Amino acid sequence: MGLLRYSLHMKGAHLWIGYASATGLAATSTLIGKLMAPRFDIVNIAMVYLLSLVVVALCFSRGAAILSAVLSVAMFDFLFVPPQGTFTINDVQYLLTFAIMLAVALIISSLMETRRRHDRQRAALELQADTERVRSTLLASISHDLRTPLAVMTGASSSLVESGDKMSRIERNALASSIYGQAREMSEQVSKILQMTRLETGGITVDFDWASIAEIVGSVLARLSERLARHRVVVLIPKDLPLVRIDATLIEQALANLMENAARHTPPGTLVQVRAQCMGHEMVVTVEDFGPGIPACDLDGLFSKFQHGASERSGVGLGLAICRAILQLHKGRVWADKLPDGGIAFRFALPLTDAPLLPATEAC
């Protein structure tokens, strides 16, 4: 309902702009005609009115074009057609001139209305096609990302149902842990889909405040300690880094997605390095992993929604797309680079602004 009211408001505003433009161009044509009158024939002045009429018919509605034609005919007749100062017409040829001006306005405005209608129909068809494409891609992505955990859960649960009483406690616990882990994986996937939807529809309000990147990194490491337990994690963050004005919760989510991606797509024991440094007017945070890497042709599509490239590593789902959406909300950027010795580096840059000065504490 709000979108409909906004659309009607914009349509009404454009309508009034058209009427105002028609009036203004008719007045401008009259002024130009007055300047031309001493040296030019009256037919040339009529062409000036015709030109302004064509401009209105091309740019605005049929109503604005008709108004432009009426005003142009009236001003031209009253000010330039003998006898001047009246609407009396002694020469029939001027009636033909007026009829041509009105016909031009109607023909051009009709053609433009038809074109605008066709453009709206084409845009609606393109939007429908894009919606169907996104819907199909979403379903394909969900089936791709959830097929494995569903299969594991089905197999483990069926084993418990059919042979649970014959298994040892250790075996039952292993199957239950597998079901729990896969259920948590599915829950995270669904959460990412919902978060991506909220980011794209403006459902998330960014709460900017001054925060420390070092603290955010520490929070992410604590949060992902279990998932990163089998990797070698090295943190290289200078102690003198300035504060950045960000939504700490969202940036923490973006960094967690990058580190989770590194843990998910590299074998145990892989070195994962987290860096942060100031470069010009930006703070660049980097997550480097020295795993199998990714083909260069897949780098550009890594941050697209539901992207699954040629390699296994490129099937990263929504995590990186969420990173890009979060960085866009911060007027930042995110990208990926291949490392010279193998592996891949995910980087995001946040704009730096001067932090406010802390109030001086009074001496005791």
N, C-alpha and C positions, 0 to 999 in steps of 0.2 A: 504493500500500500504506500509506503514512504517513497519507494522508487517510482511508482506511478505518479504521485504528486510532484516529485522532482522533475519527471519527464514532461508533465503538463506545464509546470512552471517555466522550464527552459523553452518549450515550444511557444508559450505565450510571449516570453521575452523576445524570442527571435522574430515573432510576428510584429511586435511593436517597433523593434529595430528596423524592420523592413519598411513600415509606414513612415517612420522618422527619416529614413534614408531617402525614400521617394520624395518626401517634402523638401528635404535639404538639397537633393540634386536638381529638383525643379527650380528652386530658388537660385542655385548656383548657375544653372543654364540661363536663367533670366539675366543675371548679372553679366555673364559672358556675352549674351546677346546684346545687351545695352552697349557694351564696349565695342562690339563688332558693327553695330548699326550704322555708324557714319561711313564705313568703308566697304562693307560687305552687303551682298544682296540678301533679301529676306529668306530665300531658299536655303542659304548657308546657315542662317540662324536656326531654321527648322531642323537642320541636321544635328545641331548641338543638342536640341531637345530630344531628338531621336536617339542619339548616343546615350544620354543619361537614362532614357527609357529602357534601352537594351541592357544596360548595366543592372538596373533594378530587376528586370525580368530574369536575368541570368542568376542573380544572387539571392533573391528573396521570393516570397510567395506570389501566387496569382493576384491576390488582393492588393498587394503592394504594387505590382505591375500595373493593374488597372488604375489605382490611385495616381501613379506616376503619369499614365497616359492622360487622365482627366486634367490633372494640374498642368501638364505641359501644353495641352490643347488650349486650356483656358488662358494661361499666361501668354502664350504665343498669339492667340487671337486678340486678347485685350490690349497688349502692349505693342504688337508689331504689325498686325494685319490691318490695312486701311479699311474703314476709318478707325484710327487708334483711339483707345479710351472707351470703346464700346465692344459689345459682343456681336455686333452686326457684321455680316459677311456679304460683301458686294460681288466678290469674284468666286464662282463655283469651284474653281481649281483648288481653293483652300479647303473646301469641304472634302475633296479627294485626299488632300494632304492629311487632314485630321483622321479620315477613315483609315488611311495607311498606318498612321502612328498607332491607332487603337488596335488594328489587326496585328501589327508587329508585336505589340505587348501581349496580346492573347496567344498568338502562335508560339512565341518564345517561352512564355510562362507555362503553357501547356506542355511543351517539349521538356522543359526542366522538371515540371511536376512528374511527368512520366519517368524521366531518368532517376529522380530522387526515389520514386516508388520502387523502381527496379533495383536501385542500390540498397534500399531497406530490405527488400525481399532477398537479395543476394547475401546481405550481411546476416539476415536471420537464418538462411540456409547454411552459411558457413559456421555460424555459432552452433547450430544444431549438429552439424557434422563434427565440429571440434568437441562438443559435449559427448557425442557418441564415441568418438575416438578415445577421449579421456576415460570414459566409463569402461570401454573395452580394455584399455591399457591397465586401469585400476584392477579390474577383475583378473586379468592375466597376471599382474604383479602379486596380487593377494594369493592367488593359487600357487604361484611360483615360490613365494616366501613362506607360505604356511603348509605346503604339501609335506615337506620333510618332518616338521614337528608333529603334524597330525599322524603321519605314518608311524613315527616312533611311539607316540602315545597310544595309538591303536594296538600296535604290536605288544607293547609292554602291558597294557591293561588286559588284553585278551589272554596273555600268558598268566597274569595273576588270577584271572577268573577261572581259567581252565586247569591250571596246575599249581595254583598258589599253595594249596595244602601239602603238596609234595616237595616244595622248595624249602631251602634253608632260610633262616632269618636274614642272612647276608644277601642272598639272592633277591628276596622280597624287597629288602631295603634298597637294593640297587635299582630294581625296576621302579619302585615308588619315587626314588630320586630322579630317575630319568623322566618319568611322567611330570614331576614337579618342574624340572628344568625346562622341558619343552613347553609346558603350559605358561611358564613365565616368559619364554621367548615369544609365544603367540600374543601374550598380553602386551609386551613391549611393541610388537609390530602394530597392533591395533592402536596403541597410544600414539605412535608416530603418525599413523594415518589421520587420526583426529587432530593432532597438533598441526600437521601440514594444512589441513582444511581450515583451522582457525587462523593460521598465519596468512593464508591466501584471501580469506574473507574479511580480514581486519578484526577478527574476534579477540585479538591479543593486544592489550594496552602496554606500551613500553614505559617502564618506570625507570627513568634515568637517574643515576646517582653516582657519586665518586666511589670507585672500588679498586682493589689491588688485584692485579693479574696473578701474583704469587699466591694469594689466598684462594683465588678461584681454582688454580691448578691443584693446590693442596686438597681442596674440597672434592674435586673430581677424582683424584687419586684414591682418596678414602672411599668414595662412592663405588669405584670400580676395582677395589682391591682384590676381590675374589676373581674377577674376570681377567685381571692382569697378573695374577699370582704366578703364572708359568712363563711370564715374559721378563726380560731385563729392562727395567724402566730407569732412565737417567733424566734428571731435571736440570736444565742449565738456564737459570734465571738470575740476572744481576740483582743485587740488593737495592740499587739506587733507581730502579724503574719508577717513573711517575705514576700517579693515579690516572685512571681513565674514567670518563663519564659514560657509563653504560647501564644497561639493565643486567645486573650481575646474574640473575637467575637464568635469563636467556643465553648469555654468553657461556655460562657454565654448561648449559645444555648443548650448545654448539661444540664446545671443547670435548665434552663427554662423548658426543657422537663421533668425533674424529678419533679419539683414543679407543673407543669401542670398535670402530671400524678397523683400526690397526690390530687390535687383539683378535678380532674375528677372522681376519683374512691373512694372518701370518702364523707359521708353525710355532709351537712352544720353544722357548729359548731365544726368540728373535729379540734383537735390541730395538727398543722404542725410546726415542729421545724427544723431550718437550723443551722447546726454546722460546724465549721472548726477548725482543730487543726493539729499541726505538730506531726508526729509519725515516729521517726527515720529519714530516708532520704526521707520521703514523706509528702505531705500535704493532709490530708483526709477531704473531704467535704461530709457532710451527710444531707440527707433530710429524716426526720422521720415523719410519720403520724400515728396517733393512731386510725385508722379506723378499718374495719372488717378484715384486714389482708389477707393472701393468704395461701393455702395449701403448705406445705413444698415441695411436689413433683413438684410444678410448679415453684419453685425458679430458677432452673437451666435453664429453657427455657425462662425466662422473656426477656432476651436480644437478642433473636433470631428474625430474620425478620419474620413478619407476624404471630407471635406466638399468638395463642388463646388457652389457656389451659382449664382445667376443670372448673375453676371458672370464674365468671363474671369479677373479678378483673384482671385475667391473660390476658384478651383480650386487650392488651395495644398497639397493632399495631406496628408502626415503631418508635415511639419516643424513646424507650429504646435501640433499635438496633442502632439508630443514635448516642445515647450517647456512646455506646460501640465503634463504628467506630471512633468517635472524640477522645476518650481516647486512642485508639490504635495509632492514629496519634501523640499523645503526649507521647508515650511510658509509658502510665499510665494504670490503670485498673479500672473496675467498677463491682460492685456486689450488692447483696441484702441480708439482714438478717431479720429474724423474731424477733420482739421485745418481751421480756418476758411477758409483760402485754397486748399483742395484738397489732396489727398494723405491720408495716413493715418499715425498714430503707434501703434506697438506698444510697450507698456510692461510691464515686470515689476518687482515689488517684493519685496525680500528683508528679512526681519526683522533689525534691528540689535541686537546685544548688546555689552556692554562688552568690549573687547579686553584680554587680559592685559598687565600692565605688563612691559616689558622689564627684565631685570636691569641695574643700574647698572654701568658699566664702571669698573674701578679706574684711577686716574690712574697714569701711569708715574712 
